[in-house]
Amino acid sequence: MKRLYRSKKDRMLCGVCGGIAEYFNVDPTLIRILWVILSLPGVVFPGILAYIICCIIIPENPEQ
């Protein structure tokens, strides 16, 4: 079973976008760009809040 983890090796801040990219097997840059684009209509604050919540909820990858 696949599990969602924060990435330890591919991180800019907390590894949330890197972990999501590993889960879906895509380039982490695409996930980061999508996160920014989707955060803009909400005037950035909801995107930052969602990132912080993901940092707290998603565990780090124990295998890296």
NORBELHU-V368047 format. One record per backbone hydrogen bond with DSSP energy under -0.5 kcal/mol. NH is the residue of the N-H (numbers start at 1). CO is the residue of the C=O. If there is no record, write none. Layout:
BEGIN
nh:co
NH:CO
NH:CO
END
This chain:
BEGIN
nh:co
5:3
6:59
7:15
11:9
19:15
20:16
21:17
22:18
23:19
24:20
25:21
26:21
30:27
31:27
32:28
33:29
34:30
35:31
36:32
37:33
38:34
39:35
40:36
41:37
42:39
43:40
44:39
45:43
46:42
48:44
49:45
50:46
51:47
52:48
53:49
54:50
55:51
56:52
57:53
58:54
61:6
62:60
64:61
END
